[in-house]
């Protein structure tokens, strides 16, 4: 029988029963889970909006341009889009940057498989610099290291091609985490985002040596206690210190590249960056537990690490075999480290990829056993046992879904509202935060995610705005929220007398913003919304 333990964290009151703050096409996106009717594209009439209601007017403008790609792209790019909560650092940078790194660092690329490797180059390999000077070779590398030019329906599935890219370009980004942080922060700033939670791991070699030295497989809470005690005694604390020092170097590098703290500071310096420790789930139980323990330790000791997540394909043989075991590991460690947040890839599955029974419990166990604060992907929702109760539980406990629409389409061929559970999550009032996943591999961006949500799923401006706000409300940033009530978006009493963008915050509000990184970035977004809506409200 599955445990129903959920960590004793403070949850905000449930969102069930609220009246969605939407206008225009908002209702069209709230599809029933059974019939999935086509989305309406009938624009609201201008007379329906009061002259002072800028949000309503912007909803109407989006309705008018929804089928005009150039105007929709410009709108989506200019819109404030909160933070990216589901971002893999190694998959987020452009493939062109990976090629440049590889060339500068003297890496090699296999001429047939496009597999990168460290120098020296051997027979059948070419210097990575050839991918800079030879256009045809460059095209081949870009297509092997990303989804560029990929056509579904061939011998290789989108799923297999997508996940294979990471093994092919691994040597290109080796030692370049600081450079990648700088690029991704710059990209977010250019697209009007304010916050990044990105995934990376630390000290893989040292961690592997420790596992080999300690080596036993935990299968019960008693084993978890024993293994944790042994790992901490046998050197995990030293690995943790080395991981923090490595992170110091990476953050110093990204700040150097962006000239942060100088008169030449680039916009990316203003993006708040936090890290989620990524755990490779397709490994032995001892290895997975050791990774999780290091992640929890780092999230407790280093404020840059704010949470833990699990990566690698959820349909991998080991991922499936040990799924419940992994959830119980997280349940145990969460009890030992109650202040550490957890977000989990869960339900990134479709029929045909795994056996039918594997579709029935992944999201549920992530939420009810591991006590996840957020869920990534959540595609198999409607195949889960008692899925309506699960969706309602997520809504009542304010557990959001990180929704990277482009990668869902590329990997799982779940592309539109008829296949994707996004409308169902909205119908059940589950918070949704649009995200990128691996925009470098996908050849996509957060702007493309918002554009896809508007064009393909019919989301209104108010719903897109809710997504942007949700991404900051559910960020693992410390401090109080700006909101006294997230449904009505009524601000805390300290800040409710001054509208963002219309004046300097009063003293009490300024004090809250100084003390709370979360409230501070939320205020920045509200100021940006005021400017955005002022710009677009009068285009109707």
N, C-alpha and C positions, 0 to 999 in steps of 0.2 A: 504494500500500500504506500502510495507516495506521501511524503511529508507535505504539510501545508504551511510549514514555518515561513514567515516573512520577517525580515530583520526589523528590529524595533527602532525604525527611523521615524522622524516627524514627517508625516505626509500632509499636504495641503488638503482642505476639504474637497470632497468629490465634486465633479463637474456635472453629474447627472441632473437632468431636469432643467438646465439653464436654457434660455432662449438664445440661440446663436445670434451674434452681432453681425449679421450679414445683410447685404442688399443686392439688388441686381440679380446676378446669376447664382448667388450663393446657394439657394435652395436646389438648383439643378444638380449640384454636386452631391447632395445628400441622397444618394440612390439607395433603393432597398436592396438587401443582400440576396433577394430571391430573383427579382425580375431584371434588374440592371437595365432600365430603359435608357434610351439615348439622351444625351445632355442637350438641354435647350440652349439655343444661342440667340434668343430674342432679347435685344437690349432694352433696358428700362428707359422710360421717357424722362426727359429733363425736368418736366413739371413735378415728378415724384420727389425731387430733392429740394430741401430748403436751401436758399442761397448761401446760408452760412455753413451748411453741412458738407464740408470738403471731402470727407471720406465717401459719402454717397456719390458726389460728383465724380470722384476718381473711379468708383465702381462703374459708373456709366461710361466713362472714357474707356476703361478696359473692355467693357462689353462691345464698344464700337470698333476697337482695333484688334480684337481677338483673332480675327482671320486675316490680319495684315502682318505678315512676318517681320518686316523691317521695323514697323512702329512697335510691335509687341516686343521685339528684342531690345529696342532702345528703352522702352518702359521698364522691362524686367532688369536691365542692367542698372538703370538709375535708381530703382527702388531700394530702400534700406532692407537688408536681408539678414539681420541678426548675426548669428554665428553658425559655423559648420561643426556639428556635433559628431559627425560620422565621416572621418577623414583618415586614410592610411597615408602616412607621410611618404613612404617609398613609392606609392602609386599615385601621389598627388602632383608631383612635378612633371613638367612636360618631357616628352621623349627626346626632344631636341636638347634639353638641358642634360639628360642622362648621357647622350652621345658626347656632348661637350666635356662632361666630367671624365668620361672614359678616355677620351682623346688626351686631355690634359694630364691624366694620371698614368698614361702609358698602358692602358688595359688592352686586352685582345678580344676578338670576336670570331667565332667559328664561321667560316664562309658558307657552310651548308645549313647548320642548325640555328645560327645567329646567337648562340650561347656565348655570353661574356665570361671572361676569366681574367685572373691576375697575370702579369707578365712573369716570365718571358713567353712570347708567342711560339707555338709549336706548329708542326706541319698541319696544314688545313685551316690554320687561323690567319686572320689579318689584323694588323694594328687598328685599333679603334679610330685612329686619326683618318683612316681611309673612308670612314663613314661621314667625315666632314668634307673631304675633297672629291669623293666619287658619288655623284648624284644617284646612280642606280643602286649602289650598295647602301647608300643612306636610306633610300626608299624601302629596301628590303628589311633593314634593321628597324625602321619605324613601324612597319607593318607587323614585324615579329614581336616587338616590345610594346605594342598597344593594339587597340581595336581599329586603328586606321585602315580603311579599305576592306575590313572583314565583311564577308557576305555570308549570312546564315544559310544553312541548308546543305553545306558541303560535308566533306569527310570529318572535319573537325567542328565540334559544336562551339557556340559562343562561350559556354561555360568552360570548356577545356582550354580554348585559346586564351580567355581572360586570365585564368589562374596560372597558365603556363608562362605568361609574360614575366612574372616575378622571379622565377627561376632563371630566366634568360638574362635579365638585366642586373642581377644581384651585384656583380662585380663593378658595375658602372657607378653605383651610388655608395659603394663601400667607403666609409670615412667621410661622407659628405652630408651628414645630418644637419649641420649648421647651415650649409649652403641651401639645403632643401627647405629648412625653416624660413630662411630669408625669402626664397621665391614664393612659397605658399602664402606667407604673410602679405607680401606685396600683391599677390593675386587677389586676396580677400579684400584688401584696402581698395583696390581699383574697382571692385564690384560691390562696394558699399556694404561690406560686412565689418563687424567690430570684434569678433571673438573666434578663436580657433581652439578646438580640442582635437589633437591629432594623436595617432597611434604609433608607438615605436617600442622596441625592446632594447635591453641593455645587457652587456657582458655575457653574450651567448656562449663563448668558448669557456670562460671560467665557470659559468653555471653548469655547462655540460660536464666538465671535469668533476665538479662537486657531486652531481647526480651519479656519475660512474663510481665515485669513491664511496658514496653512502649506499646507494642502490637497493631499495626494496619497493615493492608496489603496495600502496595503501588502498584498502578496500572498505574500511570502516572508520568511524570516528576515533576509535582507539588507535588505529594505525595513523590517522591524521595527527593526533596529538604526539605520538611517538616520533613521526617523521619530522614534524616541525621542530621539536626539541633537538633532534639530532642535527638537522640542517643549520639551525642557529648556532649550535655548539661547534660544528665542523667548518664554519667559515662563511656562512651567508652574510654575516655582518660586514665582512671585508669586501665581499662582492657588492654589497649595497653602497659602501663608501666609494668604491671605484665607479659605480654607476652614477653617483651624484657628481663625482669629479668629471666624468665623461660628459654629463649634461651641462656642467659649468662651461666646458670648452665649446660645446655646440651652441649654447646661448650667447657666449661671447662672440663666436664667429658670425652668427646671424646679425647681431647688433653691429658688429664691425662692417659687414657688407651693406647694411642699410644706413650706416652713419648715425645710428641712434645716439641721442644725447649731444648731438652737435648741430650747428646751424644748417648743415646739409642733410638733416634727418629725412629719410624717405617715409611716405605714408604708412608703409608696413610696420613702422615702429609703434604706431598707435593701435595696432591690433593686439588685444590681450591673447596671450598664448598659454595654454595648459596642455598637459600630456596625460594620455591614458596608457597604462602599461599593457602591451599586447602579449598575449599568451598563445603560443602555437599549440593547438589542441590535438593535432595528429601525431602525438608522441606518446611515450610510455607514461603510465600513471605517475611514476616518480618524477619524471621530467615536468609534466603538467603541474603537479603540486608544487614543485620547486619554483617554477616560473610564477605561479600564482602567489606564493609566499613572498617572493622578491617584490612583486608588484604591490602587494598589500603593505609590505614594510616601507617601500619607497613612498607610497601615497600617505603614509603616516608621518614620515620624517622629512620629506621634501615637498614644499608647497607647489612646486611646478607640476608634480604628479598628483592628479586629482581623482583618478579612478583606475579600474582594471577592466579589460575586455579580452575576449578570446577570438582568435583569427584562424585562418585556413578553412578550406571547404567544409561546410557542415555535413555534407554527404560523404566525406572521406570515411573509409572503413573503420578507422580507429575513432574518429569523431562520433560515429553512430554507435559503435560498441560501448564506448565509455561515456556517453552523453549524461546519463543520470549520475554516474560517478563524479563527473566534473561539476555538476550542479551541487552535489553534496559537499564537495571540496570547498566550493565558494560559500555555501551555507556555513560550514564550520569556520572558515577563516573570517567571515563577516562577524561572527560572534566574538572572535578574538580581537578584531579591529573594527569596532562598531562605527567609527567615523568615516570609513572608506566607502566611496561610492562604486557602484558596479553598473556597467552597461554591457549588454550581451548581444552578439549576433545570434538570432534565434528565428527559426522558421524560414530561413533562406532556402526553401525547398519547394518542389512542385511534383505532381504525379509523374511517374516515369523516371524521375531521377533517383528515387528511393522506393522501397517497399511501401505500400499504403499505410501499414501500421506505424511507420516512422514519421508520418505526417500528423500524427494525432496528439503529440504531447510536448514538442520542443518549446514552444512559446510558454505553455502552461508551466512547465518545470522551471524555465528561466525566471518566471515571475514568482511562482509559489514556493519553490525550493530554494533557488539561489537568491531570491529577493531582489531581482534586478530593478534598478531605478529607472532604466530606459531599455528599450528593445530596438535592435537594429534590424531592418528589413521586415520581418514579421509577415512574409508572403503567404505562408501556409495557413493563415488564420482560419479560413472557412473549412479547413480539413481537420482542425483540432477537435477533440472530444468536447462537447458542450461549449462550442466556441462563442456563442452569444453570451453565456455567463462569463467566459474569459474576457471578452471585450468589455463587458460591463464592469468587471473587476478592475481592469486597467483604467477605465474612466473614473471609477469611484476612488481609486488610489492614486490618480494623477500620474500614471505611468505612460510616458509618451512613446511614440514610434519614430525612429529616425528613418526617413523615407528617401533613399537615393533612386529616383525613378529611372534614370538612364542606365545604371548598372543592372537594375532589375530587368530591364528590357534586354540588355546585351547578354547577360549571363543566363537568365531563366526564360527569356522570351515572354515575359509578363509585361506587356507594354501599355495597354489601354485600360479604361475603367471597367470593361467587361471582364478582364482577367485579374486586374490588380485589386487588392483589398483596401486601397486608400479610401474609396467612397464608403466602405463598410466601417472603417475606423471613424470617419467623420460622422456617419450616421449614429454610431454608438458614443459619440462625444469623447473619443480618445484623443488626447493631444497629439498633433503631428508636427514634426520639424523636418522640412525638406533639407536634404544633405547631398553631398557629392560622392562619397565613397572613395573612388580612385580616379579623380578627374584627369590625371595625366594618362592613365591607361585607357580610360573611356573616351579621351579627346573631347571632354565636356567641361562644364563649369557650373557654378551655382546659378549663374544667370540662365543657363540652359535648363536647369531643373525648374526654376520658377516659370520660365516660358512654357515648358512642357506641361506643368501643372495647370496653367491657364488655358493653353491651346487644346490639349488632349483630354484633360479631366474637367475643364470648365470651371475651375476654381475662381471665385470672385476676388476682387482686390482685398476685401475684408478678410477672406480666408487666407490669402497669401500673407496679409499683415499678421494674422493670428499665428501663422507658421513662424514668421520672423520673431515675433514676441515669445513664442513657446521655446524657440531655440536658446534664448537667453534666460528665460525663467527656469528651464530645466538644465541649464549648464551647471557643471560641477564647480562653479566659481564660489568662493566663500562670501559670506556676508548676507545681510538682509536683502530681500527683494524690494524693488521700488513699489510693488503693488500691494495694497491692502486686500484687494479682491481681483483675482486674475480674470474672472469671467466678465465683469463690467469694466475692468481696467481702471479701477478707482485707485489713485495713488495713496501711499501712506500719508497720514495727517501732516507729517513734516513737510511734504512736498505738494500737497493738493491745492495750494493757494497760488502757485505760479505755474502757468502752462509752459512746458518745454518749448523753446524756440521763441518765446514771447517776452522774455525778461530774464534777469539774473535770479537764480534760486535764492529764496529767503534763507536766513541764517540757519534755521533748523534743518532745512533740506540740504544745504551745503554740507552740514555736519554729517548727515546720513550718507551723502555721496562720498565724502572723504573716508568714511569708516567702512564702506561696503563696496568691494570691487564689482559685485553683481549689480547693485543699484546704480553704480556709476556708469557701467556700460549700457544698462537699460535706459538711463537718462539720455545718453548720447544718441541712442537709436530714436527715442521719442523726439528729440530736437531735429534729427534727420527726417523723420516722418512729417513734421510740421513743414519743413522746407519743401519736401517732395510733393506733398498734397497741395501746397500753395502753388507750385509750378504746374501741376497737372489738372487741378480741379476746373480750371477755366478753359480747358481744351475741348470740353463737350460741345 
